[in-house]
Amino acid sequence: MRGLDLHLARLQRASHDLFGRAVDDGLLRDRMRQAVAAGPRSLSMVVTIRPAEGEFVPADDDRPLDVTVRTDAPSDGPRGPFLLDAVEHERFLPHIKHVGEGAKTHHLRRARQRGFDDAVFLDRAGRISEGTIWNLAFSDGDTVIWPRADLLVGTTMQIVRRQLHLAGVPQDEREVRPSDLGGLSAVVMNSWTPAVPITGIGHRELAPDPRFVRRLRNAFDADAAEPL
């Protein structure tokens, strides 16, 4: 699995933040191996951790957590390009990937109704943060620019960043607002794909840069898969 170390680390951090405790990496890997053994040769996987006593029941920090591993058919995601609606929204605990985010479904549906492919979020300061299920990356032709805002730093984003660093590609983290988009190209990424080109955010058109897309896809492919 590519980025296994990042997935496990995120599960540990998020579990401690939400529940005050976490599941041992060895147990998580064992559950994932069981799911892989029971499925087809190629599959996708989602690991969910929840308190055994229920979401709204107080519990001591030494109580075990439930682990659910769900598998499905593999997917490379959409190829795009995407036209994104820009909506003001800030996720609760944005640094954690958690369930119960009806706002993301709502904003995706509204964006589709308005003629867009998906939605990107603006925080109360007007900064671009993330998409409904996507991280964003921008490029000025030389430097890969990551938005500075409260957001979920996804595993694909982390994989791409570390491989770009190893390759010596310039990277920067800065605040990006819709008014800053002139001269930039952009992509979205998640566990499906490291780069879906964007043709516009709101009413601002963006020119896709095939070289930027290739750079991110090559960085992702350079990250070695780790056995479970």
C-alpha positions as CSV (number, residue, x, y, z in Angstrom):
1,M,0.0,0.0,0.0
2,R,1.4,3.4,-1.0
3,G,1.6,5.8,1.9
4,L,0.8,3.1,4.5
5,D,2.9,4.9,7.1
6,L,0.9,8.1,6.5
7,H,-2.4,6.4,6.8
8,L,-1.5,4.7,10.1
9,A,-0.1,7.9,11.5
10,R,-3.3,9.8,10.7
11,L,-5.4,7.1,12.3
12,Q,-3.3,7.3,15.4
13,R,-3.4,11.2,15.7
14,A,-7.1,11.4,14.9
15,S,-8.1,8.7,17.3
16,H,-6.2,10.4,20.1
17,D,-7.8,13.7,19.3
18,L,-11.3,12.4,19.2
19,F,-11.3,9.5,21.6
20,G,-8.3,10.0,23.8
21,R,-6.9,6.6,22.7
22,A,-5.9,4.7,19.6
23,V,-5.7,1.3,18.1
24,D,-2.3,-0.4,17.9
25,D,-0.7,-0.3,14.4
26,G,-0.1,-4.1,14.5
27,L,-3.9,-4.8,15.0
28,L,-4.8,-2.3,12.2
29,R,-2.4,-4.0,9.8
30,D,-3.7,-7.4,10.8
31,R,-7.3,-6.3,10.1
32,M,-6.3,-4.9,6.8
33,R,-4.4,-8.0,5.8
34,Q,-7.6,-10.1,6.6
35,A,-9.7,-7.8,4.4
36,V,-7.2,-8.1,1.5
37,A,-7.0,-11.9,1.8
38,A,-10.8,-12.1,1.6
39,G,-11.1,-9.8,-1.4
40,P,-10.0,-9.8,-5.1
41,R,-6.5,-9.1,-6.2
42,S,-7.1,-5.4,-6.6
43,L,-9.4,-3.4,-4.4
44,S,-9.9,-0.1,-2.5
45,M,-10.1,0.0,1.3
46,V,-11.6,2.3,4.0
47,V,-10.7,1.9,7.7
48,T,-13.0,3.4,10.2
49,I,-12.4,3.7,13.9
50,R,-15.2,4.3,16.4
51,P,-15.8,3.9,20.2
52,A,-17.3,0.5,21.0
53,E,-19.7,2.1,23.5
54,G,-21.3,4.4,21.0
55,E,-20.5,7.9,19.7
56,F,-22.3,9.9,22.4
57,V,-21.6,7.7,25.4
58,P,-18.8,8.9,27.8
59,A,-16.1,6.2,28.3
60,D,-12.8,5.8,30.0
61,D,-9.7,6.2,27.8
62,D,-8.7,2.6,28.4
63,R,-11.8,1.2,26.6
64,P,-11.1,-0.5,23.3
65,L,-12.1,1.0,20.0
66,D,-14.0,-0.8,17.2
67,V,-12.2,-1.1,13.8
68,T,-14.2,-1.6,10.6
69,V,-12.5,-2.3,7.3
70,R,-14.6,-1.9,4.2
71,T,-13.3,-2.9,0.7
72,D,-14.7,-2.0,-2.7
73,A,-13.7,-2.1,-6.3
74,P,-10.6,0.0,-7.1
75,S,-11.0,3.4,-8.8
76,D,-8.7,5.9,-10.4
77,G,-11.3,8.6,-9.9
78,P,-12.4,11.1,-12.5
79,R,-10.0,12.4,-15.1
80,G,-11.5,15.9,-15.2
81,P,-11.0,18.7,-16.0
82,F,-13.1,20.2,-13.2
83,L,-14.9,23.5,-12.9
84,L,-15.3,24.2,-9.2
85,D,-17.9,26.3,-7.4
86,A,-16.5,28.5,-4.6
87,V,-18.5,28.5,-1.4
88,E,-17.9,29.8,2.1
89,H,-17.6,26.8,4.4
90,E,-15.3,25.7,7.2
91,R,-15.2,22.0,8.2
92,F,-15.5,21.1,11.9
93,L,-12.1,19.8,13.1
94,P,-10.7,20.2,9.6
95,H,-7.4,18.4,10.4
96,I,-9.3,15.2,11.0
97,K,-10.9,12.9,8.4
98,H,-14.2,12.0,10.1
99,V,-17.7,10.9,9.3
100,G,-21.0,12.8,9.5
101,E,-20.0,15.6,7.1
102,G,-23.4,16.3,5.5
103,A,-22.2,19.7,4.4
104,K,-19.8,18.2,1.9
105,T,-22.7,16.2,0.3
106,H,-24.8,19.3,0.3
107,H,-22.2,21.6,-1.3
108,L,-21.4,19.0,-3.9
109,R,-25.0,18.6,-4.9
110,R,-25.6,22.4,-5.0
111,A,-22.5,22.9,-7.1
112,R,-23.7,20.3,-9.6
113,Q,-27.1,22.0,-9.8
114,R,-25.3,25.3,-10.5
115,G,-23.4,23.8,-13.4
116,F,-20.1,23.0,-11.7
117,D,-18.4,19.7,-11.2
118,D,-17.7,20.1,-7.5
119,A,-17.0,22.7,-4.9
120,V,-14.0,24.3,-3.2
121,F,-14.3,25.9,0.2
122,L,-13.4,29.5,1.2
123,D,-12.8,30.2,4.9
124,R,-14.1,33.3,6.7
125,A,-11.0,35.1,5.7
126,G,-11.7,34.4,2.0
127,R,-8.8,31.9,1.7
128,I,-9.1,28.8,-0.4
129,S,-8.7,25.8,1.8
130,E,-9.9,22.4,0.3
131,G,-12.6,20.8,-1.8
132,T,-15.4,18.6,-0.7
133,I,-13.2,15.5,-0.7
134,W,-10.1,17.0,-2.3
135,N,-6.9,18.8,-1.5
136,L,-5.8,21.5,-3.9
137,A,-2.4,22.4,-5.3
138,F,-1.4,25.4,-7.5
139,S,1.5,26.2,-9.7
140,D,3.0,29.4,-11.1
141,G,5.0,27.3,-13.6
142,D,8.0,26.7,-11.4
143,T,6.8,26.4,-7.8
144,V,4.2,24.0,-6.4
145,I,2.0,26.1,-4.1
146,W,-0.1,24.6,-1.3
147,P,-2.9,26.6,0.3
148,R,-2.3,27.9,3.8
149,A,-5.6,27.5,5.7
150,D,-7.2,25.1,8.2
151,L,-7.6,21.9,6.2
152,L,-7.1,18.1,6.1
153,V,-3.6,17.3,5.0
154,G,-4.5,14.2,3.0
155,T,-2.2,11.2,2.5
156,T,-1.9,11.8,-1.2
157,M,-0.9,15.4,-0.6
158,Q,1.8,14.2,1.9
159,I,3.1,11.6,-0.6
160,V,3.4,14.1,-3.3
161,R,5.0,16.7,-1.1
162,R,7.7,14.4,0.2
163,Q,8.5,13.1,-3.3
164,L,8.7,16.6,-4.7
165,H,11.0,17.5,-1.8
166,L,13.3,14.5,-2.7
167,A,13.3,15.6,-6.3
168,G,14.3,19.1,-5.4
169,V,11.1,20.7,-6.8
170,P,10.4,24.1,-5.3
171,Q,7.3,24.2,-3.0
172,D,5.7,26.9,-1.0
173,E,2.7,27.2,1.4
174,R,0.8,30.5,1.1
175,E,-2.6,32.0,1.5
176,V,-4.5,31.7,-1.8
177,R,-7.7,33.7,-2.5
178,P,-9.7,33.8,-5.7
179,S,-8.2,37.2,-6.5
180,D,-4.7,35.5,-6.4
181,L,-5.5,33.0,-9.1
182,G,-4.3,35.0,-12.1
183,G,-1.3,33.3,-13.7
184,L,-1.8,30.1,-11.7
185,S,-2.8,26.6,-12.7
186,A,-4.5,24.2,-10.3
187,V,-5.4,20.6,-9.6
188,V,-7.3,18.7,-7.0
189,M,-6.1,15.4,-5.5
190,N,-7.2,12.7,-3.1
191,S,-6.7,8.9,-2.6
192,W,-8.2,8.3,-6.1
193,T,-5.7,10.4,-8.0
194,P,-2.8,12.8,-7.4
195,A,-3.9,15.3,-10.1
196,V,-7.2,16.3,-11.7
197,P,-6.8,19.6,-13.6
198,I,-9.0,22.5,-12.8
199,T,-10.4,24.9,-15.5
200,G,-11.9,27.4,-13.2
201,I,-12.8,28.3,-9.6
202,G,-16.0,30.2,-9.3
203,H,-16.1,32.7,-12.2
204,R,-12.3,32.8,-12.6
205,E,-10.9,30.7,-15.4
206,L,-7.7,28.7,-15.1
207,A,-5.5,27.3,-17.8
208,P,-4.6,23.6,-17.1
209,D,-0.9,22.9,-17.2
210,P,-0.1,19.4,-18.5
211,R,3.5,19.7,-17.2
212,F,2.2,20.4,-13.7
213,V,-0.2,17.4,-13.8
214,R,2.6,15.1,-15.0
215,R,5.0,16.4,-12.3
216,L,2.5,15.5,-9.5
217,R,1.6,12.2,-11.0
218,N,5.3,11.3,-11.4
219,A,5.9,12.3,-7.8
220,F,3.0,10.1,-6.6
221,D,4.2,7.1,-8.6
222,A,7.8,7.5,-7.2
223,D,6.6,6.7,-3.7
224,A,7.2,3.0,-3.1
225,A,4.3,0.8,-1.9
226,E,4.8,-0.8,1.6
227,P,3.6,-4.3,2.3
228,L,0.9,-4.8,4.9
